[in-house]
Amino acid sequence: MTTLVWFRQDLRLQDNPALTAALTAGHIIPVYIQAPDNKTPPEGGASRWWRHHSLNALQNSLNARGSRLIIRSGEPLAQLQNLIQETGATAIVWNRRMEPAARAHDASIKTALKACGIEVHSFNGNYLHEPWTIFNKQNKPFQVFTPYWKAVIAAGLNLPPQPAPDTLPPVDAALTSLPLNALRLVPAIPWDAGFTEWQPGEDGAWARFEAFLPLIDAYADARNWLDGSGVSKLGAHLHFGEISPRQIIQSLLDTRGSVLEPRGIEHFVRELGWREFGAYLAFHFPHTVDAPLDERFNTFAWRDVHTEAMTDLRAWQRGQTGIPVVDAAMRCLWQTGWMHNRARMIVASLLTKNLAIDWREGAAWFMDTLVDADEPSNTAGWQWTAGTGADAAPYFRIFNPILQAEKFDAEGAFIRRWIPELARLPTKALFAPWAADSATLGQAGVILGQTYPHPIVDLKASRERALARFSQIKTFTPTHLPAEAMP
């Protein structure tokens, strides 16, 4: 039997359940299809850059084992049907995705193929436990992380991964495949010059994980340092399925014996849990990718970014708010495709609370500029900070960017790296240059309004406005119900 193995967000050979299952059934043909943007949520420029290089790495791995990746472009169902006719394949397998639009698309493809007599099987390739397997005692989905994570732990974390095949059957040389460059995933304008830190692909994922391991015991505290030196930076590798949570946890179990202690490891594994929780929420509450989970916010009066808030949104996007830690984080994002998680909360709080701009504007910007842009995780993070989602920060929690910088960039190295026009300021003046005296600014060559902008918002006054606006939210009974089935 010939089986098509459809790669999407599982760009690896190790611990790939769909690939393993197909190999047990007979001959396989690895396939990648670049779908039109209107079929699933379109990827941003940074994600497309990563996908290009990750696909290249997957091609190399397949070639080294005697196989090759067949690349096509177009509507996936039509392309799969073409491949069935060309190869005589009688089965198709894939690993499941969790984005609501992607799940709906996969369900329609599965139905259509089965109606044509094709065997179709999907697998859990990228999560510890899939969302429909974890419920509370009332058999309802969790909406708070801590009890959810306890339920995941109870369900088991010791899930041995599957090895990669040593060899793979060859693919008929007559079967045509597009060159990877034909997909045009890399930018036409070379804005990716700052992406040199990244090594997309399975080997890059393991190199990143192994480089992080000596730091893991200090993770509980070091994960808050804004320079990113204490975190794993595995987000994009996980999103594209170059490494799986099962592999990470099994490696820790093999080398350290436990993932629930000591403190550093336990905190790191909890972060994997937060990624799982994002997918869990996207499954059970699919409307939340573009609507608040807390329906009290459906009529919340965000400022209009098409009129009076447009200038503020653009300043935020470009790292020109006049608030150094926010600007440093936003410039880091633009140049490297990555932002530290605490920095994400700081900039999101400023946008949604101080600037009163809809969290969806920020989420869309992150989806376009992050190499690790993952719709479920991104949505959950933005809704948490905005106070509109599950397990959300309460409306009265508003991050003070000055205090955050003083605590987590105490020497100012992060700000100085990304805002060189402020680099000569003494650390005491670096976090709030508008509060510095003219002599201090002059000695550092800083002219507010010229070399660096004045703050676009008064932090104290805007905090008070936010508290007043958010406190007006009234309770009512929600109408959205969780999803019942999984394709």
GUMISE-877320 format. One record per residue (C-alpha): y, z, x; residue in three letters; residue number from 0. Coordinates in Angstrom, 1 decimal. Example, Ala and Ser with C-alpha at 12.3 -4.5 7.8 and 13.67 -1.06 7.14 Angstrom:
residues 2
<node <-4.5,7.8,12.3>,'ALA',0>;
<node <-1.1,7.1,13.7>,'SER',1>;
end
This chain:
residues 487
<node <0.0,0.0,0.0>,'MET',0>;
<node <3.5,-0.9,1.2>,'THR',1>;
<node <6.3,1.7,0.5>,'THR',2>;
<node <10.0,1.3,0.9>,'LEU',3>;
<node <11.6,4.4,2.5>,'VAL',4>;
<node <15.2,4.5,1.3>,'TRP',5>;
<node <17.4,6.4,3.7>,'PHE',6>;
<node <20.7,7.8,2.4>,'ARG',7>;
<node <21.8,11.3,3.5>,'GLN',8>;
<node <18.6,12.0,5.4>,'ASP',9>;
<node <19.2,10.1,8.6>,'LEU',10>;
<node <16.4,11.6,10.7>,'ARG',11>;
<node <12.7,11.3,11.4>,'LEU',12>;
<node <11.8,14.9,11.8>,'GLN',13>;
<node <11.2,17.0,8.7>,'ASP',14>;
<node <11.8,14.0,6.4>,'ASN',15>;
<node <9.6,14.6,3.3>,'PRO',16>;
<node <10.0,11.1,1.9>,'ALA',17>;
<node <9.0,9.5,5.2>,'LEU',18>;
<node <6.0,11.8,5.7>,'THR',19>;
<node <4.8,11.1,2.1>,'ALA',20>;
<node <5.1,7.4,2.6>,'ALA',21>;
<node <3.2,7.4,5.8>,'LEU',22>;
<node <0.2,9.1,4.2>,'THR',23>;
<node <0.1,6.3,1.7>,'ALA',24>;
<node <0.0,3.3,4.1>,'GLY',25>;
<node <2.5,0.8,5.5>,'HIS',26>;
<node <6.2,1.7,5.3>,'ILE',27>;
<node <9.5,-0.3,5.6>,'ILE',28>;
<node <12.6,1.8,6.4>,'PRO',29>;
<node <15.6,0.7,4.3>,'VAL',30>;
<node <19.3,1.4,4.2>,'TYR',31>;
<node <21.5,-0.1,1.5>,'ILE',32>;
<node <25.3,0.1,1.6>,'GLN',33>;
<node <26.3,0.5,-2.0>,'ALA',34>;
<node <29.6,-0.6,-3.6>,'PRO',35>;
<node <32.1,2.2,-3.8>,'ASP',36>;
<node <32.0,2.2,-7.6>,'ASN',37>;
<node <28.3,3.3,-7.6>,'LYS',38>;
<node <28.7,6.7,-6.1>,'THR',39>;
<node <31.7,8.7,-4.9>,'PRO',40>;
<node <33.3,6.5,-2.2>,'PRO',41>;
<node <33.2,7.9,1.4>,'GLU',42>;
<node <36.4,8.5,3.2>,'GLY',43>;
<node <37.3,6.9,6.5>,'GLY',44>;
<node <36.0,9.8,8.7>,'ALA',45>;
<node <32.6,9.9,6.9>,'SER',46>;
<node <32.2,6.1,7.2>,'ARG',47>;
<node <32.8,6.4,10.9>,'TRP',48>;
<node <30.1,9.1,11.2>,'TRP',49>;
<node <27.7,7.1,9.0>,'ARG',50>;
<node <28.0,4.0,11.2>,'HIS',51>;
<node <27.1,5.9,14.4>,'HIS',52>;
<node <24.4,8.0,12.6>,'SER',53>;
<node <22.8,4.8,11.4>,'LEU',54>;
<node <22.9,3.3,14.9>,'ASN',55>;
<node <21.1,6.4,16.2>,'ALA',56>;
<node <18.5,6.1,13.4>,'LEU',57>;
<node <18.0,2.4,14.3>,'GLN',58>;
<node <17.3,3.4,17.9>,'ASN',59>;
<node <14.8,6.1,16.9>,'SER',60>;
<node <12.9,3.7,14.6>,'LEU',61>;
<node <12.9,0.9,17.3>,'ASN',62>;
<node <11.5,3.4,19.8>,'ALA',63>;
<node <8.6,4.0,17.5>,'ARG',64>;
<node <7.8,0.4,16.8>,'GLY',65>;
<node <9.6,0.0,13.5>,'SER',66>;
<node <13.1,-1.1,12.5>,'ARG',67>;
<node <15.7,-0.4,9.8>,'LEU',68>;
<node <16.3,-3.0,7.2>,'ILE',69>;
<node <19.9,-3.0,6.3>,'ILE',70>;
<node <21.2,-4.6,3.1>,'ARG',71>;
<node <24.5,-4.4,1.2>,'SER',72>;
<node <25.1,-4.6,-2.5>,'GLY',73>;
<node <24.1,-2.9,-5.8>,'GLU',74>;
<node <21.1,-0.7,-4.8>,'PRO',75>;
<node <18.8,-1.5,-7.7>,'LEU',76>;
<node <19.2,-5.3,-7.2>,'ALA',77>;
<node <18.7,-4.9,-3.4>,'GLN',78>;
<node <15.6,-2.8,-3.9>,'LEU',79>;
<node <14.2,-5.3,-6.4>,'GLN',80>;
<node <14.8,-8.1,-3.9>,'ASN',81>;
<node <13.0,-6.1,-1.2>,'LEU',82>;
<node <10.0,-5.5,-3.5>,'ILE',83>;
<node <9.7,-9.3,-4.0>,'GLN',84>;
<node <10.1,-10.1,-0.3>,'GLU',85>;
<node <7.6,-7.5,0.9>,'THR',86>;
<node <5.2,-6.9,-1.9>,'GLY',87>;
<node <6.0,-3.2,-1.9>,'ALA',88>;
<node <4.5,-1.2,-4.7>,'THR',89>;
<node <6.3,2.1,-4.1>,'ALA',90>;
<node <9.7,3.5,-3.2>,'ILE',91>;
<node <10.5,7.0,-1.9>,'VAL',92>;
<node <13.7,8.8,-1.1>,'TRP',93>;
<node <15.1,12.3,-0.6>,'ASN',94>;
<node <17.4,13.6,-3.4>,'ARG',95>;
<node <21.1,13.9,-3.3>,'ARG',96>;
<node <23.2,16.5,-5.1>,'MET',97>;
<node <26.5,14.9,-5.9>,'GLU',98>;
<node <26.6,14.5,-9.7>,'PRO',99>;
<node <27.4,10.8,-9.6>,'ALA',100>;
<node <24.7,10.1,-7.0>,'ALA',101>;
<node <22.1,12.0,-9.1>,'ARG',102>;
<node <23.0,10.0,-12.2>,'ALA',103>;
<node <22.8,6.8,-10.2>,'HIS',104>;
<node <19.4,7.7,-8.7>,'ASP',105>;
<node <18.1,8.6,-12.2>,'ALA',106>;
<node <19.0,5.2,-13.6>,'SER',107>;
<node <17.4,3.4,-10.6>,'ILE',108>;
<node <14.2,5.5,-10.9>,'LYS',109>;
<node <13.9,4.6,-14.6>,'THR',110>;
<node <14.5,0.9,-14.0>,'ALA',111>;
<node <11.9,0.7,-11.2>,'LEU',112>;
<node <9.3,2.6,-13.1>,'LYS',113>;
<node <9.7,0.3,-16.0>,'ALA',114>;
<node <8.8,-2.5,-13.7>,'CYS',115>;
<node <5.6,-0.8,-12.6>,'GLY',116>;
<node <6.9,0.5,-9.3>,'ILE',117>;
<node <5.9,4.0,-8.1>,'GLU',118>;
<node <9.0,6.1,-7.4>,'VAL',119>;
<node <8.9,9.5,-5.8>,'HIS',120>;
<node <11.8,11.7,-4.7>,'SER',121>;
<node <11.7,14.7,-2.5>,'PHE',122>;
<node <13.8,17.7,-1.4>,'ASN',123>;
<node <15.0,16.6,2.0>,'GLY',124>;
<node <18.1,18.6,2.6>,'ASN',125>;
<node <18.0,22.0,1.0>,'TYR',126>;
<node <15.9,25.2,1.2>,'LEU',127>;
<node <15.4,25.5,-2.5>,'HIS',128>;
<node <16.7,23.0,-5.0>,'GLU',129>;
<node <19.1,24.2,-7.7>,'PRO',130>;
<node <16.7,24.1,-10.7>,'TRP',131>;
<node <14.3,26.6,-9.0>,'THR',132>;
<node <16.7,29.5,-8.7>,'ILE',133>;
<node <17.9,31.5,-11.8>,'PHE',134>;
<node <19.0,35.0,-12.7>,'ASN',135>;
<node <17.0,37.4,-14.8>,'LYS',136>;
<node <18.4,35.8,-18.0>,'GLN',137>;
<node <17.1,32.5,-16.8>,'ASN',138>;
<node <20.6,31.2,-16.3>,'LYS',139>;
<node <22.4,29.8,-13.2>,'PRO',140>;
<node <24.2,32.2,-10.9>,'PHE',141>;
<node <28.0,31.9,-10.6>,'GLN',142>;
<node <28.4,34.5,-7.9>,'VAL',143>;
<node <27.1,33.9,-4.4>,'PHE',144>;
<node <25.7,37.3,-3.3>,'THR',145>;
<node <23.1,37.7,-6.1>,'PRO',146>;
<node <22.3,33.9,-5.8>,'TYR',147>;
<node <21.7,34.3,-2.1>,'TRP',148>;
<node <19.4,37.4,-2.7>,'LYS',149>;
<node <17.4,35.2,-5.1>,'ALA',150>;
<node <17.1,32.5,-2.4>,'VAL',151>;
<node <15.9,35.0,0.1>,'ILE',152>;
<node <13.4,36.3,-2.3>,'ALA',153>;
<node <12.1,32.7,-2.9>,'ALA',154>;
<node <11.5,32.4,0.8>,'GLY',155>;
<node <13.3,31.2,3.9>,'LEU',156>;
<node <10.2,30.5,6.0>,'ASN',157>;
<node <9.6,26.9,5.1>,'LEU',158>;
<node <8.0,25.1,8.1>,'PRO',159>;
<node <9.4,21.7,8.8>,'PRO',160>;
<node <7.4,18.5,9.2>,'GLN',161>;
<node <7.1,16.8,12.6>,'PRO',162>;
<node <8.5,13.3,13.3>,'ALA',163>;
<node <5.9,10.6,13.6>,'PRO',164>;
<node <5.1,9.5,17.2>,'ASP',165>;
<node <4.7,5.9,16.2>,'THR',166>;
<node <5.5,3.8,13.1>,'LEU',167>;
<node <4.0,0.5,11.8>,'PRO',168>;
<node <5.9,-2.6,12.7>,'PRO',169>;
<node <8.1,-4.4,10.2>,'VAL',170>;
<node <7.6,-8.1,9.6>,'ASP',171>;
<node <10.0,-10.0,11.9>,'ALA',172>;
<node <10.7,-12.5,9.1>,'ALA',173>;
<node <12.2,-9.8,6.9>,'LEU',174>;
<node <16.0,-10.2,7.2>,'THR',175>;
<node <18.4,-7.4,7.9>,'SER',176>;
<node <22.2,-7.2,8.2>,'LEU',177>;
<node <23.7,-6.2,11.6>,'PRO',178>;
<node <25.2,-2.7,11.3>,'LEU',179>;
<node <28.7,-4.0,12.1>,'ASN',180>;
<node <28.5,-6.2,9.0>,'ALA',181>;
<node <28.9,-3.0,6.9>,'LEU',182>;
<node <32.4,-2.5,8.3>,'ARG',183>;
<node <32.1,1.2,8.4>,'LEU',184>;
<node <34.2,1.8,11.5>,'VAL',185>;
<node <38.0,1.7,11.1>,'PRO',186>;
<node <39.9,-1.6,11.7>,'ALA',187>;
<node <42.8,0.5,13.1>,'ILE',188>;
<node <41.5,2.8,15.9>,'PRO',189>;
<node <42.7,6.1,14.5>,'TRP',190>;
<node <39.3,7.6,15.6>,'ASP',191>;
<node <40.4,8.0,19.3>,'ALA',192>;
<node <40.2,11.8,18.9>,'GLY',193>;
<node <36.6,11.8,17.7>,'PHE',194>;
<node <35.2,12.0,21.2>,'THR',195>;
<node <33.7,15.4,20.6>,'GLU',196>;
<node <31.1,14.1,18.1>,'TRP',197>;
<node <27.7,12.7,18.8>,'GLN',198>;
<node <26.3,11.6,15.4>,'PRO',199>;
<node <22.6,11.3,15.0>,'GLY',200>;
<node <19.5,13.4,15.2>,'GLU',201>;
<node <19.7,14.0,18.9>,'ASP',202>;
<node <23.4,14.9,18.6>,'GLY',203>;
<node <22.5,17.4,15.8>,'ALA',204>;
<node <20.0,19.2,18.0>,'TRP',205>;
<node <22.3,19.1,21.0>,'ALA',206>;
<node <25.0,20.7,18.9>,'ARG',207>;
<node <22.7,23.4,17.5>,'PHE',208>;
<node <21.2,24.2,21.0>,'GLU',209>;
<node <24.7,24.5,22.4>,'ALA',210>;
<node <25.6,27.0,19.7>,'PHE',211>;
<node <22.5,29.2,20.1>,'LEU',212>;
<node <23.9,31.2,23.1>,'PRO',213>;
<node <26.9,32.1,20.9>,'LEU',214>;
<node <25.1,33.1,17.7>,'ILE',215>;
<node <24.9,36.8,18.3>,'ASP',216>;
<node <28.8,37.0,18.4>,'ALA',217>;
<node <29.1,34.7,15.3>,'TYR',218>;
<node <30.0,37.5,12.8>,'ALA',219>;
<node <33.3,38.0,14.5>,'ASP',220>;
<node <33.8,34.7,16.5>,'ALA',221>;
<node <33.4,32.6,13.4>,'ARG',222>;
<node <37.0,33.5,12.5>,'ASN',223>;
<node <38.6,32.3,15.7>,'TRP',224>;
<node <40.8,29.3,14.7>,'LEU',225>;
<node <40.1,27.4,17.9>,'ASP',226>;
<node <36.6,26.8,16.6>,'GLY',227>;
<node <34.9,28.1,19.8>,'SER',228>;
<node <32.7,30.5,17.9>,'GLY',229>;
<node <31.2,28.2,15.2>,'VAL',230>;
<node <28.4,25.7,15.2>,'SER',231>;
<node <30.2,22.6,13.9>,'LYS',232>;
<node <27.0,21.4,12.3>,'LEU',233>;
<node <28.5,20.5,9.0>,'GLY',234>;
<node <28.5,16.7,9.4>,'ALA',235>;
<node <25.0,16.8,10.9>,'HIS',236>;
<node <23.8,18.7,7.8>,'LEU',237>;
<node <25.6,16.5,5.4>,'HIS',238>;
<node <24.1,13.3,6.8>,'PHE',239>;
<node <20.7,14.9,7.0>,'GLY',240>;
<node <20.4,14.6,10.8>,'GLU',241>;
<node <19.0,18.1,10.9>,'ILE',242>;
<node <17.8,20.2,7.9>,'SER',243>;
<node <18.3,23.8,7.0>,'PRO',244>;
<node <14.5,24.3,7.2>,'ARG',245>;
<node <14.6,23.2,10.9>,'GLN',246>;
<node <17.4,25.4,11.8>,'ILE',247>;
<node <15.9,28.5,10.2>,'ILE',248>;
<node <12.4,27.8,11.6>,'GLN',249>;
<node <13.9,27.4,15.1>,'SER',250>;
<node <15.6,30.8,14.7>,'LEU',251>;
<node <12.4,32.4,13.4>,'LEU',252>;
<node <10.4,31.0,16.3>,'ASP',253>;
<node <12.9,32.2,18.9>,'THR',254>;
<node <14.4,35.3,17.4>,'ARG',255>;
<node <11.8,36.5,14.9>,'GLY',256>;
<node <14.2,37.1,12.0>,'SER',257>;
<node <17.1,35.4,10.3>,'VAL',258>;
<node <18.2,38.4,8.4>,'LEU',259>;
<node <19.1,40.4,11.5>,'GLU',260>;
<node <20.9,40.9,13.8>,'PRO',261>;
<node <24.4,40.6,12.4>,'ARG',262>;
<node <25.4,37.3,14.0>,'GLY',263>;
<node <22.3,35.4,12.9>,'ILE',264>;
<node <22.4,36.9,9.4>,'GLU',265>;
<node <26.1,35.7,9.0>,'HIS',266>;
<node <25.2,32.3,10.3>,'PHE',267>;
<node <22.3,31.8,7.9>,'VAL',268>;
<node <24.5,33.1,5.1>,'ARG',269>;
<node <26.8,30.1,5.8>,'GLU',270>;
<node <23.8,27.8,5.3>,'LEU',271>;
<node <23.5,29.7,2.0>,'GLY',272>;
<node <27.0,28.8,1.0>,'TRP',273>;
<node <26.2,25.2,1.6>,'ARG',274>;
<node <23.2,25.6,-0.7>,'GLU',275>;
<node <25.4,27.4,-3.3>,'PHE',276>;
<node <27.8,24.4,-3.4>,'GLY',277>;
<node <25.0,22.1,-4.2>,'ALA',278>;
<node <23.7,24.6,-6.8>,'TYR',279>;
<node <27.1,24.7,-8.6>,'LEU',280>;
<node <27.4,20.9,-8.5>,'ALA',281>;
<node <24.0,20.6,-10.2>,'PHE',282>;
<node <24.4,23.2,-12.9>,'HIS',283>;
<node <28.1,22.5,-13.5>,'PHE',284>;
<node <28.5,18.9,-12.6>,'PRO',285>;
<node <32.0,18.6,-14.3>,'HIS',286>;
<node <33.4,20.9,-11.5>,'THR',287>;
<node <33.6,18.0,-9.0>,'VAL',288>;
<node <36.9,17.1,-10.7>,'ASP',289>;
<node <37.6,19.9,-13.2>,'ALA',290>;
<node <37.9,23.7,-12.8>,'PRO',291>;
<node <34.8,25.8,-13.5>,'LEU',292>;
<node <37.0,28.4,-15.0>,'ASP',293>;
<node <38.2,26.6,-18.0>,'GLU',294>;
<node <41.3,28.8,-18.4>,'ARG',295>;
<node <42.8,26.5,-15.7>,'PHE',296>;
<node <42.3,23.3,-17.8>,'ASN',297>;
<node <45.9,23.5,-19.0>,'THR',298>;
<node <47.3,25.1,-15.9>,'PHE',299>;
<node <50.7,23.6,-15.0>,'ALA',300>;
<node <50.3,22.3,-11.5>,'TRP',301>;
<node <53.4,20.6,-10.1>,'ARG',302>;
<node <53.4,16.8,-10.5>,'ASP',303>;
<node <52.6,15.1,-7.1>,'VAL',304>;
<node <53.9,11.8,-8.4>,'HIS',305>;
<node <57.4,13.1,-8.8>,'THR',306>;
<node <58.9,16.4,-7.6>,'GLU',307>;
<node <55.9,17.6,-5.5>,'ALA',308>;
<node <55.2,14.4,-3.6>,'MET',309>;
<node <57.3,15.2,-0.6>,'THR',310>;
<node <55.6,18.6,-0.2>,'ASP',311>;
<node <52.2,17.1,-0.5>,'LEU',312>;
<node <53.0,14.5,2.2>,'ARG',313>;
<node <54.4,17.2,4.5>,'ALA',314>;
<node <51.2,19.2,4.0>,'TRP',315>;
<node <49.0,16.2,4.7>,'GLN',316>;
<node <50.9,15.3,7.9>,'ARG',317>;
<node <51.2,18.8,9.3>,'GLY',318>;
<node <54.9,18.9,8.8>,'GLN',319>;
<node <55.3,22.0,6.5>,'THR',320>;
<node <57.2,24.0,9.1>,'GLY',321>;
<node <54.5,26.7,9.0>,'ILE',322>;
<node <52.8,26.5,12.4>,'PRO',323>;
<node <49.3,27.6,11.7>,'VAL',324>;
<node <49.1,25.2,8.7>,'VAL',325>;
<node <50.5,22.3,10.6>,'ASP',326>;
<node <48.2,22.9,13.5>,'ALA',327>;
<node <45.2,22.9,11.2>,'ALA',328>;
<node <46.3,19.7,9.4>,'MET',329>;
<node <47.0,17.9,12.7>,'ARG',330>;
<node <43.6,19.0,14.1>,'CYS',331>;
<node <42.0,17.6,11.0>,'LEU',332>;
<node <43.7,14.2,11.3>,'TRP',333>;
<node <43.0,13.8,14.9>,'GLN',334>;
<node <39.4,15.1,15.2>,'THR',335>;
<node <38.0,14.8,11.6>,'GLY',336>;
<node <37.3,18.6,11.5>,'TRP',337>;
<node <38.9,21.8,10.6>,'MET',338>;
<node <37.8,25.4,11.0>,'HIS',339>;
<node <36.6,27.1,7.8>,'ASN',340>;
<node <39.2,29.9,7.9>,'ARG',341>;
<node <41.9,27.3,8.5>,'ALA',342>;
<node <40.7,25.4,5.5>,'ARG',343>;
<node <41.2,28.5,3.4>,'MET',344>;
<node <44.7,29.0,4.9>,'ILE',345>;
<node <45.9,25.5,4.2>,'VAL',346>;
<node <44.3,25.4,0.8>,'ALA',347>;
<node <46.0,28.7,-0.2>,'SER',348>;
<node <49.3,27.3,0.8>,'LEU',349>;
<node <48.8,24.1,-1.2>,'LEU',350>;
<node <47.5,25.7,-4.4>,'THR',351>;
<node <49.3,29.0,-4.4>,'LYS',352>;
<node <52.6,28.7,-2.5>,'ASN',353>;
<node <53.2,25.0,-3.3>,'LEU',354>;
<node <51.5,25.1,-6.8>,'ALA',355>;
<node <49.8,21.7,-6.1>,'ILE',356>;
<node <46.5,21.0,-7.8>,'ASP',357>;
<node <43.5,21.8,-5.7>,'TRP',358>;
<node <42.1,18.3,-6.5>,'ARG',359>;
<node <44.8,16.8,-4.4>,'GLU',360>;
<node <43.7,18.8,-1.4>,'GLY',361>;
<node <40.0,18.2,-2.0>,'ALA',362>;
<node <40.6,14.5,-2.1>,'ALA',363>;
<node <42.5,14.6,1.2>,'TRP',364>;
<node <39.6,16.5,2.8>,'PHE',365>;
<node <37.1,14.1,1.5>,'MET',366>;
<node <38.9,11.3,3.2>,'ASP',367>;
<node <39.6,12.9,6.5>,'THR',368>;
<node <36.7,15.3,7.3>,'LEU',369>;
<node <33.7,14.0,9.2>,'VAL',370>;
<node <31.7,16.6,7.3>,'ASP',371>;
<node <33.0,15.7,3.9>,'ALA',372>;
<node <30.4,16.9,1.5>,'ASP',373>;
<node <31.5,16.8,-2.2>,'GLU',374>;
<node <29.6,19.9,-3.4>,'PRO',375>;
<node <30.7,22.1,-0.5>,'SER',376>;
<node <34.2,20.7,-0.5>,'ASN',377>;
<node <34.6,21.3,-4.2>,'THR',378>;
<node <33.2,24.8,-4.1>,'ALA',379>;
<node <35.5,25.7,-1.2>,'GLY',380>;
<node <38.7,24.4,-2.8>,'TRP',381>;
<node <37.9,26.0,-6.2>,'GLN',382>;
<node <37.2,29.3,-4.5>,'TRP',383>;
<node <40.5,29.4,-2.7>,'THR',384>;
<node <42.4,28.1,-5.8>,'ALA',385>;
<node <40.8,30.8,-7.9>,'GLY',386>;
<node <39.4,28.2,-10.4>,'THR',387>;
<node <35.7,28.3,-9.5>,'GLY',388>;
<node <32.6,30.3,-9.1>,'ALA',389>;
<node <32.8,33.5,-7.1>,'ASP',390>;
<node <36.4,32.6,-6.6>,'ALA',391>;
<node <39.0,34.5,-4.7>,'ALA',392>;
<node <41.1,36.3,-7.4>,'PRO',393>;
<node <44.3,34.7,-8.4>,'TYR',394>;
<node <46.3,37.5,-6.6>,'PHE',395>;
<node <44.6,36.8,-3.2>,'ARG',396>;
<node <47.1,34.6,-1.4>,'ILE',397>;
<node <46.6,34.0,2.3>,'PHE',398>;
<node <49.6,35.0,4.4>,'ASN',399>;
<node <49.6,32.2,7.1>,'PRO',400>;
<node <51.7,34.3,9.5>,'ILE',401>;
<node <49.3,37.3,9.4>,'LEU',402>;
<node <46.3,35.0,9.5>,'GLN',403>;
<node <47.6,33.3,12.7>,'ALA',404>;
<node <48.5,36.6,14.3>,'GLU',405>;
<node <45.0,37.9,13.7>,'LYS',406>;
<node <42.8,34.8,14.4>,'PHE',407>;
<node <45.0,33.0,16.9>,'ASP',408>;
<node <46.4,36.0,18.6>,'ALA',409>;
<node <47.4,34.3,21.8>,'GLU',410>;
<node <48.7,31.2,20.0>,'GLY',411>;
<node <46.4,28.8,21.9>,'ALA',412>;
<node <45.4,26.9,18.7>,'PHE',413>;
<node <49.0,26.4,17.6>,'ILE',414>;
<node <50.2,25.4,21.0>,'ARG',415>;
<node <47.4,22.8,21.4>,'ARG',416>;
<node <48.2,21.0,18.1>,'TRP',417>;
<node <52.0,21.6,18.0>,'ILE',418>;
<node <53.2,20.9,21.5>,'PRO',419>;
<node <56.8,21.0,20.4>,'GLU',420>;
<node <56.4,24.7,19.9>,'LEU',421>;
<node <54.3,25.4,23.0>,'ALA',422>;
<node <57.1,27.0,25.0>,'ARG',423>;
<node <57.9,29.6,22.4>,'LEU',424>;
<node <56.8,33.2,23.2>,'PRO',425>;
<node <53.8,34.2,21.2>,'THR',426>;
<node <55.8,36.7,19.1>,'LYS',427>;
<node <58.0,33.8,17.8>,'ALA',428>;
<node <55.3,31.2,17.6>,'LEU',429>;
<node <53.9,32.1,14.2>,'PHE',430>;
<node <57.2,32.1,12.4>,'ALA',431>;
<node <59.8,30.2,14.4>,'PRO',432>;
<node <62.3,30.3,11.6>,'TRP',433>;
<node <62.6,34.0,12.1>,'ALA',434>;
<node <63.3,33.7,15.9>,'ALA',435>;
<node <66.9,34.0,17.2>,'ASP',436>;
<node <68.7,30.9,18.4>,'SER',437>;
<node <68.5,31.9,22.0>,'ALA',438>;
<node <64.7,32.1,21.9>,'THR',439>;
<node <64.5,28.8,20.1>,'LEU',440>;
<node <66.9,27.2,22.6>,'GLY',441>;
<node <65.1,28.4,25.7>,'GLN',442>;
<node <61.9,26.8,24.2>,'ALA',443>;
<node <63.6,23.5,23.4>,'GLY',444>;
<node <63.0,24.0,19.7>,'VAL',445>;
<node <65.6,22.7,17.2>,'ILE',446>;
<node <64.6,23.5,13.7>,'LEU',447>;
<node <65.1,20.6,11.4>,'GLY',448>;
<node <65.0,18.2,14.4>,'GLN',449>;
<node <62.1,18.9,16.9>,'THR',450>;
<node <60.2,20.9,14.3>,'TYR',451>;
<node <60.8,21.2,10.5>,'PRO',452>;
<node <62.2,24.1,8.6>,'HIS',453>;
<node <59.6,25.6,6.3>,'PRO',454>;
<node <59.2,23.6,3.1>,'ILE',455>;
<node <58.6,26.8,1.1>,'VAL',456>;
<node <59.7,30.4,1.2>,'ASP',457>;
<node <56.4,32.3,1.6>,'LEU',458>;
<node <57.5,35.5,0.0>,'LYS',459>;
<node <59.3,33.9,-3.0>,'ALA',460>;
<node <56.5,31.4,-3.6>,'SER',461>;
<node <54.0,34.1,-3.5>,'ARG',462>;
<node <55.8,36.0,-6.2>,'GLU',463>;
<node <56.0,32.8,-8.3>,'ARG',464>;
<node <52.3,32.1,-7.8>,'ALA',465>;
<node <51.4,35.6,-8.9>,'LEU',466>;
<node <53.5,35.2,-12.1>,'ALA',467>;
<node <52.1,31.8,-12.9>,'ARG',468>;
<node <48.4,32.7,-12.3>,'PHE',469>;
<node <48.7,36.0,-14.2>,'SER',470>;
<node <49.4,34.0,-17.3>,'GLN',471>;
<node <45.9,32.7,-17.5>,'ILE',472>;
<node <44.2,34.0,-20.6>,'LYS',473>;
<node <40.5,34.5,-21.2>,'THR',474>;
<node <38.5,32.5,-23.6>,'PHE',475>;
<node <34.9,31.4,-24.1>,'THR',476>;
<node <33.8,28.5,-21.9>,'PRO',477>;
<node <32.3,25.4,-23.5>,'THR',478>;
<node <30.6,23.8,-20.5>,'HIS',479>;
<node <26.9,24.3,-20.3>,'LEU',480>;
<node <24.7,24.0,-17.2>,'PRO',481>;
<node <22.6,20.9,-16.6>,'ALA',482>;
<node <19.1,21.0,-17.9>,'GLU',483>;
<node <17.2,18.4,-15.9>,'ALA',484>;
<node <17.0,16.8,-12.5>,'MET',485>;
<node <16.1,13.1,-11.9>,'PRO',486>;
end
